[in-house]
Amino acid sequence: MKELDQKLPALERRMLGKAVSIAEKAGKRLLKSFRKEDPVERGTVKEVKLVYDIVSDKIIRREIEKSFNGHSYVTEEDGLTDKDSDYLWIIDPLDGTSNFADQNSLFAVSIALWHRGEPLLGVVEAPMMMERFVAARGYGAFHHDLLRGTTRKAKVSGVQKASSAYGVYCEGGVKNKKKSLGLLGKYYMQIKDTRKLGSAALELAFVGMGRSESYMTSKISLWDIAAGILFVKEAGGDILHLDGSPYEWKEFKHNRRYDMLATNGKIRIKL
């Protein structure tokens, strides 16, 4: 992370360093429990909850209270702790809970810091994949290959046509399968192929890395995407409404859900 550290102002450098440290700590704790128990009985994607979501959440909240006592934070597990601060930490302690429960390695810790309603920093920690995705607004997005010990700047793919694009998707907060299938059908017909990873944070990271050209979701919560949307933007991509119009940062609130399309900024999809 040296390239990014050298660019950042001292305060942001400290906050990013701490965010990475917290995400790493939570990720290591999740790894201790991963695949140590039999898979749980499957509920729907949105029904599965584990003790590990809560364990990771406690680690993150404790570290934020210790290092940034005056900052507000909101987590998927514990809701909003409002300290009337310009800074808001937005946290998903275990994104991809169903994957984790099914012994699937596609899960992540997502930590974002927003300042006065706009993203400042984002970290997506994928401990089993041994990858870390980091972004700082105005300073770029970076990929840390923890397996090889390398870091490189993240960049979206150069694919120009939707018909040549690979996409990822998730149904977000929509439980009506017919509605989800209808939206997916419109999406799928415009692109070459699509996948579902089961973690919004990683699906966005894949767009920023050029591993896919787009990500579509609906009724998604901000903690699922707060770090990932910054990563995509800093990697050169776009964050869009389903009709193709761009989102503005001020539209994102912690207590709302979003229909959203992330792209490499080159292809055109309209749903």
N, C-alpha and C positions, 0 to 999 in steps of 0.2 A: 504494500500500500504506500510505498515511498513516494511514487509519482504524485499521488493525490495529496499526501501529507505536505509535500513541498509547496503545493499551490494554495492550500486552505489557510484562512486566517486562524490565529491561535485558538480562539474560542471554539470555532467549528471543528478544528482539528482535534481538540480535546473531547468534544461531544461525540464525534465520529469514532474516535478511538475507543471510547467507553461503550458506544453502541455495539461495536464489533466484539468487544470483550464480553458484554452481556449475552449477545447472541451465541457466541462460542460456548460460554458456560452453560446456557440452557440446552444447546445442542448436544454437548457432551453428556449432560444428565439424561437426555432422551436416549442417547446411544446405549447407556448402561442398561436400559430396560427393553430395548428393541429386540424382538424375536426371542425373548426369554419366557414368554407365556404363549399358550395356545391362542390362535385367532379367536376373537370374540364372535358371538352370533351376529350375523349381519343385520343391521337395521337399514333404513335408507341412508343416503349419503349425509343427510343433515341430522340424523338421529343419533349417530354414534358419538358418544362422549367417553373419554377415558380419564382415569386418575392422573395420567401423565400430562394432559392439558393443564390441569390445576397445578401440578408440581412445577412445570415449566413457567407457568404464569407467576407463581409465588417467587421464583428465583428472579425473574425479570423485574417485578414490582419492587422487590426488596433492594435490588441494585440501583434502581432509579431513585428510590427514596433516599438511599445512602449518598448518591453522587449529585442528584439534582432535586433536592428536597422541595424547592419552590415551584417545580414544573408540574403541570397537569398531565394526566395520562388516562388512556382508555384502552381496555383490553377486552378481547372476546369473552373471557371467562368472568370478569369482575366489573365490567361496565366502566363508567366515567368517574375518575377522582378529580374533581374540579378545584384547582387552587388559584383560580383567577389569574392565570399566567398567560403570557404571549406564546409560550412554548407548550406544545401538546405531543406527547409520545403516543403513537398508535401501534398497538401490539396484537399480533396473533401468535400465541406461544407455541402452538402446534398446528400448522397449516397442512392439511392432508391427514386429519385424524383417522379417517377410514382406511387410508393406505397403511398408516402405522399399525392400526389394529389388525389388518390383514397381512402383516409382515412384508409389506411392499415398501421399498426404500425411497419412494417419491414423497417425502415430507420435508417440511422446513420450519424454521423459526423466522418470523417476519417482524422487524422493528423499524419504525419510521419516526422521525422527528419533524413535526410541522411547526412553522413560526408564523403567527398572525394569519393563519388560514392557508398557508402555502407550504409545500414540502421543502424541507431543508436537507435532510439526510435520509438514506434508506439502506437497510441491510437485510438480505435474505440469506440465511445460513442453512445449507443442506448437508447435515452432518454425515449421513450415510453415503451420499454421493461424493462427499469430500470436496464440496464446492461452496464458494461464498460470492455473492453478488452485491456490490456496493455502489452507491451513487450519492453524489453531492450536487445540489442544484447549481448550475453554472460552471461546474468543474468536471463533469463527465461521469461515466459509468465504468466500473472495472470488475473483471472476473478474476477470482483467486482460485487457482487449481491447487487445492490443499494436498492432493495426492502427489503432485510433481513439484510443489513448492514454487509455482510460477504465478505471475500476475500480468495481465494484459488489459488494454482498453477494450471495452465492449463496443460492438458496432452492429447495427441491424444489417440484414441481408440486402443485397442489391437487386433482388427479384422485382421486376417492373409490372408484371401482369398477374392479376388475381388467379387466372386460369392456370398459372404455373406455380402458385403459392401453396405452401403447406400451412395448415391452421391447427390451433388447439382450441378447446372450448370447455366450458362447464355450465351446468344449469343454474349455478348460483343459488339464489333463494327460492327459485320457482319449483313448486312441488307437483304442479299439474304436468304430467308427462306428455299429454297431447300438445299443450302450449310449448313446452320445451322442444318437442320433436318438430313442430312447425317452424320454429325459429332456426333450429339446427338444419332443417332441410333447405331453407333459404340460403343459409351460410354455406352449406356443403356444396350446393349447386354452383356456387361462384368460384370455388377454389379447386385445387387439384386433389387434395386429400386432407383428412383431419384426424386428430387424436384427442383423447381426454387423459390428462395426467393425474387429476384428482387433487391438485394443489394450485390455487390461483396464483400464489406467489411465484411458484416455479414456472407456470405457464407464461406469466409475464416475463420472467427472466429469460425464457427460451426465445421470446420475440426479440428482446434486447440483445441476445447473443447471436441472432441470425439463424437459430436452429429451427425456427418457424417464422412465417411472415405475418401471422395474425393470431389474435386471441379474442374470442367472443364469449360474453357472459351476460347474465341478466339477474337483476335483483341481488347484486352482490354487496356485501358490507365493506365499509372502508378499511377495517383492519385486515381484510384479506388482500387488499390491493395497494395500500398506502405506500409501501416501500417499492413494490413492483412497477407502479405507474411512473414513478420518478426514474427508475432504472431504464424503462423503455424510452422516456423522453430524452434522457441524457445520452442514450445510445443512438439517438437520431430518429426515433420513431414518433408516432402520433397516438394520442389518447382521444377517442372519438365517441360521440353518441352513435346509436345504431343507424341513424340516417346519414352518417358520414360527416356531420358537423363537429368541429373540435370542442372538447371540454375546456372550460376555464377553471383554474385552480379554485376560484372562489365558489364554484358549484359543489365542491366536495365538503360534506359535513359528516361528523362521526355518527350521527343518529339517523342517517338515511341509507337507502340502498340504490344501486346504480345498474342501469343497462349500459353496457360498454363494449367498445371494440378497440383493441390496440393493434396497430399495424406498423410495418416498417417505414411508413410514411411515403411509400411509392405506389403500392397497389391501391385499388379503389374497390371497396365493398359497401353495399348499401342494403340494409335489412328493414 
